[in-house]
Amino acid sequence: MDTLQELRAALRAGHGFPGDAERLDAELAEQLLRQVPVDQLDQVGEVGTVVDLVAVAEIVAAYRGRVLLAADRETADAVNEAVNDLLTRQGTE
């Protein structure tokens, strides 16, 4: 996966975890559509949307990691077991 399109395709094909494709799009949209308040435009240097590319890169890296994690069956099973154990414990408290 070298591009965002490849990442999206992998998530939509069911790699990763349930709901990841929709969450990726929502998180990217939130970051990419962030508007600068009018009273702070003088701090930006140009009118329009300000994109924090570091935040975008972190989002992409996190979801890429989730796809890779889900591809490793042993690790995915261990994560699922831990999550189920935590949910069981929460249900008994």
HELIX and SHEET records of a PDB file:
HELIX    1   1 LEU A    4  ARG A   12  1                                   9    
HELIX    2   2 ASP A   20  LEU A   32  1                                  13    
HELIX    3   3 VAL A   38  GLN A   43  5                                   6    
HELIX    4   4 LEU A   53  ALA A   71  1                                  19    
HELIX    5   5 ARG A   73  THR A   92  1                                  20    
END                                                                             
